[in-house]
Amino acid sequence: MNHAPSGTHVLADLSGIAAEKLSDCAALEQLLRTAAEAADARVLFSHFHAFGEGQGVTGVVLLAESHITIHTWPECGFAAADIFMCGSAQPELALALIKKALQPGAAHIHTSRRGPP
């Protein structure tokens, strides 16, 4: 499968999230894998790490189209997500699913087109 080097990079700062949603490593991994599939991206591998009881999680889902990452701070109700997809994948669909699951009180989203001029 060939993908063009151009794509969309979405950076999402999500705040006001219930702490229990930000410390469940397995649930966050499943959420991001499902979000990738919803965006029509192909998951290659994922790796997530929980920092301990009630603490944050960091994780990455590697995609044929690039990646989705998340870093969480339950004590602050904050998650930072990074979604970069090229080809025909639709990162906006992944973000919508993540926001629906985490239910942030506020979201600051920055979207950039990536690729050669």
LOPA-508196 format. One record per atom (N, C-alpha, C): residue number from 1; residue in three letters; chain; atom name; x, y negated, z. Coordinates in steps of 0.05 Angstrom, whole numbers, plus 5000, padded with zeros to 4 digits. Each point is the difference from the previous one (the first is absolute). Example, Ala and Ser with C-alpha at 12.3 -4.5 7.8 and 13.67 -1.06 7.14 Angstrom:
! residues 2
{rec 1 "ALA" "A" "N" {5264 5114 5156}};
{rec 1 "ALA" "A" "CA" {4982 4976 5000}};
{rec 1 "ALA" "A" "C" {5018 4976 5000}};
{rec 2 "SER" "A" "N" {4993 4979 4986}};
{rec 2 "SER" "A" "CA" {5016 4976 5001}};
{rec 2 "SER" "A" "C" {4985 4978 5014}};
! end
This chain:
! residues 117
{rec 1 "MET" "A" "N" {5017 5024 5000}};
{rec 1 "MET" "A" "CA" {4983 4976 5000}};
{rec 1 "MET" "A" "C" {5018 4975 5000}};
{rec 2 "ASN" "A" "N" {4995 4982 4981}};
{rec 2 "ASN" "A" "CA" {5015 4976 4998}};
{rec 2 "ASN" "A" "C" {4984 4977 5012}};
{rec 3 "HIS" "A" "N" {5014 4982 5014}};
{rec 3 "HIS" "A" "CA" {4987 4977 5011}};
{rec 3 "HIS" "A" "C" {5016 4975 4992}};
{rec 4 "ALA" "A" "N" {4986 4980 4993}};
{rec 4 "ALA" "A" "CA" {5012 4974 4993}};
{rec 4 "ALA" "A" "C" {5013 4989 5026}};
{rec 5 "PRO" "A" "N" {5022 4985 4997}};
{rec 5 "PRO" "A" "CA" {5013 4989 5024}};
{rec 5 "PRO" "A" "C" {4984 4977 5013}};
{rec 6 "SER" "A" "N" {4979 4991 4987}};
{rec 6 "SER" "A" "CA" {4985 4978 5012}};
{rec 6 "SER" "A" "C" {4978 5012 5018}};
{rec 7 "GLY" "A" "N" {4993 4984 5020}};
{rec 7 "GLY" "A" "CA" {4979 5009 5019}};
{rec 7 "GLY" "A" "C" {4991 4978 5018}};
{rec 8 "THR" "A" "N" {4985 5008 5021}};
{rec 8 "THR" "A" "CA" {4990 4981 5019}};
{rec 8 "THR" "A" "C" {5010 5008 5028}};
{rec 9 "HIS" "A" "N" {5010 4980 5014}};
{rec 9 "HIS" "A" "CA" {5010 5004 5027}};
{rec 9 "HIS" "A" "C" {4983 4984 5020}};
{rec 10 "VAL" "A" "N" {4987 5014 5018}};
{rec 10 "VAL" "A" "CA" {4982 4988 5019}};
{rec 10 "VAL" "A" "C" {5012 5002 5028}};
{rec 11 "LEU" "A" "N" {5003 4978 5013}};
{rec 11 "LEU" "A" "CA" {5009 4999 5028}};
{rec 11 "LEU" "A" "C" {4976 4992 5017}};
{rec 12 "ALA" "A" "N" {4994 5016 5020}};
{rec 12 "ALA" "A" "CA" {4976 4995 5017}};
{rec 12 "ALA" "A" "C" {5008 4998 5029}};
{rec 13 "ASP" "A" "N" {4995 4977 5012}};
{rec 13 "ASP" "A" "CA" {5003 4997 5029}};
{rec 13 "ASP" "A" "C" {4972 5002 5012}};
{rec 14 "LEU" "A" "N" {4995 5021 5015}};
{rec 14 "LEU" "A" "CA" {4974 5006 5011}};
{rec 14 "LEU" "A" "C" {5000 4997 5030}};
{rec 15 "SER" "A" "N" {4983 4983 5011}};
{rec 15 "SER" "A" "CA" {5000 4996 5029}};
{rec 15 "SER" "A" "C" {4973 5003 5012}};
{rec 16 "GLY" "A" "N" {4999 5002 5026}};
{rec 16 "GLY" "A" "CA" {4975 5004 5014}};
{rec 16 "GLY" "A" "C" {4989 5028 4997}};
{rec 17 "ILE" "A" "N" {5019 5020 4999}};
{rec 17 "ILE" "A" "CA" {4993 5028 4997}};
{rec 17 "ILE" "A" "C" {5000 5014 5027}};
{rec 18 "ALA" "A" "N" {4981 5017 5005}};
{rec 18 "ALA" "A" "CA" {4999 5016 5025}};
{rec 18 "ALA" "A" "C" {5026 5016 5002}};
{rec 19 "ALA" "A" "N" {5012 4999 5024}};
{rec 19 "ALA" "A" "CA" {5026 5013 5005}};
{rec 19 "ALA" "A" "C" {5000 5030 4993}};
{rec 20 "GLU" "A" "N" {4978 5014 5006}};
{rec 20 "GLU" "A" "CA" {5000 5029 4995}};
{rec 20 "GLU" "A" "C" {5002 5007 4971}};
{rec 21 "LYS" "A" "N" {4992 4981 4982}};
{rec 21 "LYS" "A" "CA" {5002 5005 4971}};
{rec 21 "LYS" "A" "C" {5029 4997 4990}};
{rec 22 "LEU" "A" "N" {5017 4988 5017}};
{rec 22 "LEU" "A" "CA" {5027 4993 4991}};
{rec 22 "LEU" "A" "C" {5021 5018 5012}};
{rec 23 "SER" "A" "N" {4992 5020 5017}};
{rec 23 "SER" "A" "CA" {5020 5017 5012}};
{rec 23 "SER" "A" "C" {4996 5030 4994}};
{rec 24 "ASP" "A" "N" {4980 5006 4983}};
{rec 24 "ASP" "A" "CA" {4995 5028 4992}};
{rec 24 "ASP" "A" "C" {5015 5006 4974}};
{rec 25 "CYS" "A" "N" {5023 5012 5003}};
{rec 25 "CYS" "A" "CA" {5018 5005 4977}};
{rec 25 "CYS" "A" "C" {4986 5017 4979}};
{rec 26 "ALA" "A" "N" {4988 5022 5007}};
{rec 26 "ALA" "A" "CA" {4988 5018 4981}};
{rec 26 "ALA" "A" "C" {4977 4986 4985}};
{rec 27 "ALA" "A" "N" {4984 4984 5014}};
{rec 27 "ALA" "A" "CA" {4977 4987 4988}};
{rec 27 "ALA" "A" "C" {5010 4978 4980}};
{rec 28 "LEU" "A" "N" {5021 4986 5007}};
{rec 28 "LEU" "A" "CA" {5011 4979 4982}};
{rec 28 "LEU" "A" "C" {5012 5013 4975}};
{rec 29 "GLU" "A" "N" {5014 5023 5004}};
{rec 29 "GLU" "A" "CA" {5011 5013 4976}};
{rec 29 "GLU" "A" "C" {4977 5009 4982}};
{rec 30 "GLN" "A" "N" {4980 5012 5011}};
{rec 30 "GLN" "A" "CA" {4977 5009 4983}};
{rec 30 "GLN" "A" "C" {4987 4976 4987}};
{rec 31 "LEU" "A" "N" {4997 4978 5014}};
{rec 31 "LEU" "A" "CA" {4988 4976 4989}};
{rec 31 "LEU" "A" "C" {5016 4990 4976}};
{rec 32 "LEU" "A" "N" {5026 4998 5002}};
{rec 32 "LEU" "A" "CA" {5016 4989 4978}};
{rec 32 "LEU" "A" "C" {5001 5019 4976}};
{rec 33 "ARG" "A" "N" {5000 5026 5006}};
{rec 33 "ARG" "A" "CA" {5000 5020 4978}};
{rec 33 "ARG" "A" "C" {4973 4998 4985}};
{rec 34 "THR" "A" "N" {4978 4997 5015}};
{rec 34 "THR" "A" "CA" {4974 4997 4988}};
{rec 34 "THR" "A" "C" {4998 4974 4985}};
{rec 35 "ALA" "A" "N" {5011 4979 5011}};
{rec 35 "ALA" "A" "CA" {5000 4974 4986}};
{rec 35 "ALA" "A" "C" {5015 5001 4973}};
{rec 36 "ALA" "A" "N" {5022 5015 5000}};
{rec 36 "ALA" "A" "CA" {5015 5003 4975}};
{rec 36 "ALA" "A" "C" {4984 5014 4979}};
{rec 37 "GLU" "A" "N" {4986 5022 5009}};
{rec 37 "GLU" "A" "CA" {4984 5015 4981}};
{rec 37 "GLU" "A" "C" {4976 4983 4990}};
{rec 38 "ALA" "A" "N" {4989 4984 5017}};
{rec 38 "ALA" "A" "CA" {4978 4982 4993}};
{rec 38 "ALA" "A" "C" {5009 4980 4979}};
{rec 39 "ALA" "A" "N" {5025 4992 5000}};
{rec 39 "ALA" "A" "CA" {5011 4981 4981}};
{rec 39 "ALA" "A" "C" {5009 5014 4974}};
{rec 40 "ASP" "A" "N" {4996 5026 4998}};
{rec 40 "ASP" "A" "CA" {5008 5015 4977}};
{rec 40 "ASP" "A" "C" {5030 5002 4998}};
{rec 41 "ALA" "A" "N" {5013 5002 5023}};
{rec 41 "ALA" "A" "CA" {5029 5004 5000}};
{rec 41 "ALA" "A" "C" {5006 5029 5008}};
{rec 42 "ARG" "A" "N" {5024 5010 4993}};
{rec 42 "ARG" "A" "CA" {5007 5027 5006}};
{rec 42 "ARG" "A" "C" {5020 5001 5023}};
{rec 43 "VAL" "A" "N" {4992 5013 5022}};
{rec 43 "VAL" "A" "CA" {5017 5002 5023}};
{rec 43 "VAL" "A" "C" {5022 5021 4995}};
{rec 44 "LEU" "A" "N" {5025 4992 5006}};
{rec 44 "LEU" "A" "CA" {5023 5018 4997}};
{rec 44 "LEU" "A" "C" {5008 5011 5028}};
{rec 45 "PHE" "A" "N" {5000 4983 5020}};
{rec 45 "PHE" "A" "CA" {5010 5008 5027}};
{rec 45 "PHE" "A" "C" {4991 4978 5019}};
{rec 46 "SER" "A" "N" {4997 5008 5025}};
{rec 46 "SER" "A" "CA" {4995 4980 5021}};
{rec 46 "SER" "A" "C" {5016 5008 5025}};
{rec 47 "HIS" "A" "N" {5007 4979 5015}};
{rec 47 "HIS" "A" "CA" {5014 5004 5026}};
{rec 47 "HIS" "A" "C" {4991 4978 5019}};
{rec 48 "PHE" "A" "N" {4991 5008 5023}};
{rec 48 "PHE" "A" "CA" {4990 4981 5020}};
{rec 48 "PHE" "A" "C" {5014 5007 5027}};
{rec 49 "HIS" "A" "N" {5004 4979 5016}};
{rec 49 "HIS" "A" "CA" {5013 5003 5026}};
{rec 49 "HIS" "A" "C" {4984 4984 5021}};
{rec 50 "ALA" "A" "N" {4993 5014 5021}};
{rec 50 "ALA" "A" "CA" {4987 4986 5023}};
{rec 50 "ALA" "A" "C" {5021 4994 5021}};
{rec 51 "PHE" "A" "N" {4999 4977 5011}};
{rec 51 "PHE" "A" "CA" {5021 4992 5020}};
{rec 51 "PHE" "A" "C" {4993 5008 5028}};
{rec 52 "GLY" "A" "N" {4978 5014 5004}};
{rec 52 "GLY" "A" "CA" {4993 5009 5027}};
{rec 52 "GLY" "A" "C" {4972 4993 5007}};
{rec 53 "GLU" "A" "N" {4991 5011 5022}};
{rec 53 "GLU" "A" "CA" {4972 4995 5010}};
{rec 53 "GLU" "A" "C" {4993 4971 5001}};
{rec 54 "GLY" "A" "N" {4980 4992 4985}};
{rec 54 "GLY" "A" "CA" {4990 4973 5000}};
{rec 54 "GLY" "A" "C" {5017 4980 4985}};
{rec 55 "GLN" "A" "N" {5021 5010 4988}};
{rec 55 "GLN" "A" "CA" {5018 4982 4985}};
{rec 55 "GLN" "A" "C" {4995 5002 4970}};
{rec 56 "GLY" "A" "N" {5015 4985 4984}};
{rec 56 "GLY" "A" "CA" {4995 4998 4972}};
{rec 56 "GLY" "A" "C" {5008 5023 4983}};
{rec 57 "VAL" "A" "N" {4994 4998 4975}};
{rec 57 "VAL" "A" "CA" {5006 5020 4980}};
{rec 57 "VAL" "A" "C" {5014 4986 4976}};
{rec 58 "THR" "A" "N" {5018 5014 4988}};
{rec 58 "THR" "A" "CA" {5011 4990 4974}};
{rec 58 "THR" "A" "C" {4998 5023 4981}};
{rec 59 "GLY" "A" "N" {4992 4994 4975}};
{rec 59 "GLY" "A" "CA" {4997 5021 4981}};
{rec 59 "GLY" "A" "C" {5002 4991 4971}};
{rec 60 "VAL" "A" "N" {5006 5020 4983}};
{rec 60 "VAL" "A" "CA" {5002 4994 4972}};
{rec 60 "VAL" "A" "C" {4987 5023 4984}};
{rec 61 "VAL" "A" "N" {4986 4993 4979}};
{rec 61 "VAL" "A" "CA" {4990 5019 4981}};
{rec 61 "VAL" "A" "C" {5013 4993 4973}};
{rec 62 "LEU" "A" "N" {5017 5019 4991}};
{rec 62 "LEU" "A" "CA" {5013 4996 4974}};
{rec 62 "LEU" "A" "C" {4981 5008 4978}};
{rec 63 "LEU" "A" "N" {4999 4984 4980}};
{rec 63 "LEU" "A" "CA" {4981 5005 4978}};
{rec 63 "LEU" "A" "C" {5016 5002 4974}};
{rec 64 "ALA" "A" "N" {4989 5014 4981}};
{rec 64 "ALA" "A" "CA" {5011 4999 4973}};
{rec 64 "ALA" "A" "C" {5000 4971 4990}};
{rec 65 "GLU" "A" "N" {4981 4984 5009}};
{rec 65 "GLU" "A" "CA" {4997 4972 4992}};
{rec 65 "GLU" "A" "C" {5015 4981 5018}};
{rec 66 "SER" "A" "N" {5012 5008 5022}};
{rec 66 "SER" "A" "CA" {5016 4985 5018}};
{rec 66 "SER" "A" "C" {4995 5008 5029}};
{rec 67 "HIS" "A" "N" {4986 4983 5017}};
{rec 67 "HIS" "A" "CA" {4998 5007 5028}};
{rec 67 "HIS" "A" "C" {4978 4985 5014}};
{rec 68 "ILE" "A" "N" {4993 5011 5024}};
{rec 68 "ILE" "A" "CA" {4983 4986 5020}};
{rec 68 "ILE" "A" "C" {5015 5004 5026}};
{rec 69 "THR" "A" "N" {5004 4978 5015}};
{rec 69 "THR" "A" "CA" {5011 5002 5027}};
{rec 69 "THR" "A" "C" {4982 4987 5020}};
{rec 70 "ILE" "A" "N" {5004 5008 5025}};
{rec 70 "ILE" "A" "CA" {4985 4986 5022}};
{rec 70 "ILE" "A" "C" {5018 5000 5025}};
{rec 71 "HIS" "A" "N" {4999 4978 5014}};
{rec 71 "HIS" "A" "CA" {5013 4997 5026}};
{rec 71 "HIS" "A" "C" {4979 4989 5019}};
{rec 72 "THR" "A" "N" {4997 5012 5024}};
{rec 72 "THR" "A" "CA" {4979 4991 5018}};
{rec 72 "THR" "A" "C" {5011 4992 5027}};
{rec 73 "TRP" "A" "N" {4985 4982 5013}};
{rec 73 "TRP" "A" "CA" {5006 4990 5027}};
{rec 73 "TRP" "A" "C" {4974 5001 5015}};
{rec 74 "PRO" "A" "N" {4992 5022 5012}};
{rec 74 "PRO" "A" "CA" {4974 5002 5014}};
{rec 74 "PRO" "A" "C" {4998 4979 5022}};
{rec 75 "GLU" "A" "N" {5022 4994 5013}};
{rec 75 "GLU" "A" "CA" {4999 4981 5023}};
{rec 75 "GLU" "A" "C" {4992 4972 4990}};
{rec 76 "CYS" "A" "N" {5004 4995 4974}};
{rec 76 "CYS" "A" "CA" {4993 4974 4989}};
{rec 76 "CYS" "A" "C" {4975 5002 4981}};
{rec 77 "GLY" "A" "N" {4990 5024 4996}};
{rec 77 "GLY" "A" "CA" {4977 5004 4982}};
{rec 77 "GLY" "A" "C" {5007 4993 4971}};
{rec 78 "PHE" "A" "N" {5025 5005 4993}};
{rec 78 "PHE" "A" "CA" {5011 4991 4974}};
{rec 78 "PHE" "A" "C" {5011 5023 4983}};
{rec 79 "ALA" "A" "N" {4995 4999 4974}};
{rec 79 "ALA" "A" "CA" {5012 5019 4981}};
{rec 79 "ALA" "A" "C" {5010 4985 4976}};
{rec 80 "ALA" "A" "N" {5023 5007 4990}};
{rec 80 "ALA" "A" "CA" {5011 4989 4975}};
{rec 80 "ALA" "A" "C" {5001 5022 4980}};
{rec 81 "ALA" "A" "N" {4985 4996 4978}};
{rec 81 "ALA" "A" "CA" {5000 5020 4979}};
{rec 81 "ALA" "A" "C" {5012 4989 4974}};
{rec 82 "ASP" "A" "N" {5013 5017 4985}};
{rec 82 "ASP" "A" "CA" {5014 4992 4976}};
{rec 82 "ASP" "A" "C" {4991 5021 4979}};
{rec 83 "ILE" "A" "N" {4987 4990 4979}};
{rec 83 "ILE" "A" "CA" {4990 5018 4979}};
{rec 83 "ILE" "A" "C" {5011 4991 4973}};
{rec 84 "PHE" "A" "N" {5017 5016 4988}};
{rec 84 "PHE" "A" "CA" {5011 4993 4974}};
{rec 84 "PHE" "A" "C" {4993 5023 4981}};
{rec 85 "MET" "A" "N" {4987 4993 4978}};
{rec 85 "MET" "A" "CA" {4992 5020 4981}};
{rec 85 "MET" "A" "C" {5004 4989 4972}};
{rec 86 "CYS" "A" "N" {5011 5017 4982}};
{rec 86 "CYS" "A" "CA" {5002 4992 4972}};
{rec 86 "CYS" "A" "C" {4982 5019 4984}};
{rec 87 "GLY" "A" "N" {5001 4996 4974}};
{rec 87 "GLY" "A" "CA" {4983 5016 4982}};
{rec 87 "GLY" "A" "C" {4971 4991 5004}};
{rec 88 "SER" "A" "N" {4982 5020 4997}};
{rec 88 "SER" "A" "CA" {4971 4994 5002}};
{rec 88 "SER" "A" "C" {4989 5002 5028}};
{rec 89 "ALA" "A" "N" {5016 5007 5020}};
{rec 89 "ALA" "A" "CA" {4991 5002 5027}};
{rec 89 "ALA" "A" "C" {4990 4972 5010}};
{rec 90 "GLN" "A" "N" {4981 5001 5018}};
{rec 90 "GLN" "A" "CA" {4986 4975 5009}};
{rec 90 "GLN" "A" "C" {5004 4996 5030}};
{rec 91 "PRO" "A" "N" {5021 4985 5008}};
{rec 91 "PRO" "A" "CA" {5006 4997 5028}};
{rec 91 "PRO" "A" "C" {4978 4986 5016}};
{rec 92 "GLU" "A" "N" {4984 4984 4986}};
{rec 92 "GLU" "A" "CA" {4977 4986 5014}};
{rec 92 "GLU" "A" "C" {4981 5021 5011}};
{rec 93 "LEU" "A" "N" {4996 5022 4986}};
{rec 93 "LEU" "A" "CA" {4982 5021 5010}};
{rec 93 "LEU" "A" "C" {5012 5013 5025}};
{rec 94 "ALA" "A" "N" {5027 5004 5001}};
{rec 94 "ALA" "A" "CA" {5013 5011 5024}};
{rec 94 "ALA" "A" "C" {4996 4981 5023}};
{rec 95 "LEU" "A" "N" {5005 4974 4995}};
{rec 95 "LEU" "A" "CA" {4997 4981 5022}};
{rec 95 "LEU" "A" "C" {4971 4999 5011}};
{rec 96 "ALA" "A" "N" {4981 5001 4982}};
{rec 96 "ALA" "A" "CA" {4972 5000 5009}};
{rec 96 "ALA" "A" "C" {4994 5023 5019}};
{rec 97 "LEU" "A" "N" {5010 5024 4993}};
{rec 97 "LEU" "A" "CA" {4996 5023 5017}};
{rec 97 "LEU" "A" "C" {5014 4997 5027}};
{rec 98 "ILE" "A" "N" {5024 4990 5000}};
{rec 98 "ILE" "A" "CA" {5015 4995 5025}};
{rec 98 "ILE" "A" "C" {4985 4980 5018}};
{rec 99 "LYS" "A" "N" {4991 4978 4988}};
{rec 99 "LYS" "A" "CA" {4986 4980 5015}};
{rec 99 "LYS" "A" "C" {4974 5011 5012}};
{rec 100 "LYS" "A" "N" {4986 5016 4984}};
{rec 100 "LYS" "A" "CA" {4975 5012 5010}};
{rec 100 "LYS" "A" "C" {5004 5018 5024}};
{rec 101 "ALA" "A" "N" {5022 5015 4999}};
{rec 101 "ALA" "A" "CA" {5006 5019 5022}};
{rec 101 "ALA" "A" "C" {5010 4985 5025}};
{rec 102 "LEU" "A" "N" {5018 4981 4996}};
{rec 102 "LEU" "A" "CA" {5012 4986 5023}};
{rec 102 "LEU" "A" "C" {4983 4977 5011}};
{rec 103 "GLN" "A" "N" {4982 4990 4984}};
{rec 103 "GLN" "A" "CA" {4982 4978 5008}};
{rec 103 "GLN" "A" "C" {5014 4977 5014}};
{rec 104 "PRO" "A" "N" {5019 4987 4986}};
{rec 104 "PRO" "A" "CA" {5014 4977 5012}};
{rec 104 "PRO" "A" "C" {4981 4977 5004}};
{rec 105 "GLY" "A" "N" {5005 4984 5021}};
{rec 105 "GLY" "A" "CA" {4985 4975 5004}};
{rec 105 "GLY" "A" "C" {5008 4979 4980}};
{rec 106 "ALA" "A" "N" {5026 5002 4991}};
{rec 106 "ALA" "A" "CA" {5010 4980 4981}};
{rec 106 "ALA" "A" "C" {5020 5015 4982}};
{rec 107 "ALA" "A" "N" {5002 4990 4975}};
{rec 107 "ALA" "A" "CA" {5019 5011 4981}};
{rec 107 "ALA" "A" "C" {5013 4978 4984}};
{rec 108 "HIS" "A" "N" {5026 5000 4998}};
{rec 108 "HIS" "A" "CA" {5014 4982 4983}};
{rec 108 "HIS" "A" "C" {5013 5017 4978}};
{rec 109 "ILE" "A" "N" {4991 4995 4975}};
{rec 109 "ILE" "A" "CA" {5009 5017 4978}};
{rec 109 "ILE" "A" "C" {5016 4983 4980}};
{rec 110 "HIS" "A" "N" {5023 5011 4992}};
{rec 110 "HIS" "A" "CA" {5016 4987 4979}};
{rec 110 "HIS" "A" "C" {5004 5020 4978}};
{rec 111 "THR" "A" "N" {4993 4992 4975}};
{rec 111 "THR" "A" "CA" {5002 5018 4977}};
{rec 111 "THR" "A" "C" {5019 4988 4980}};
{rec 112 "SER" "A" "N" {5018 5016 4990}};
{rec 112 "SER" "A" "CA" {5019 4991 4980}};
{rec 112 "SER" "A" "C" {5001 5020 4977}};
{rec 113 "ARG" "A" "N" {5002 4989 4976}};
{rec 113 "ARG" "A" "CA" {5005 5017 4977}};
{rec 113 "ARG" "A" "C" {5030 5005 4999}};
{rec 114 "ARG" "A" "N" {5008 5025 4994}};
{rec 114 "ARG" "A" "CA" {5028 5008 4999}};
{rec 114 "ARG" "A" "C" {5006 5010 4973}};
{rec 115 "GLY" "A" "N" {5025 4997 4991}};
{rec 115 "GLY" "A" "CA" {5009 5011 4975}};
{rec 115 "GLY" "A" "C" {5016 4981 4984}};
{rec 116 "PRO" "A" "N" {5009 5010 4977}};
{rec 116 "PRO" "A" "CA" {5017 4982 4983}};
{rec 116 "PRO" "A" "C" {4984 4977 4989}};
{rec 117 "PRO" "A" "N" {5014 4978 4994}};
{rec 117 "PRO" "A" "CA" {4987 4977 4989}};
{rec 117 "PRO" "A" "C" {4988 5005 4973}};
! end
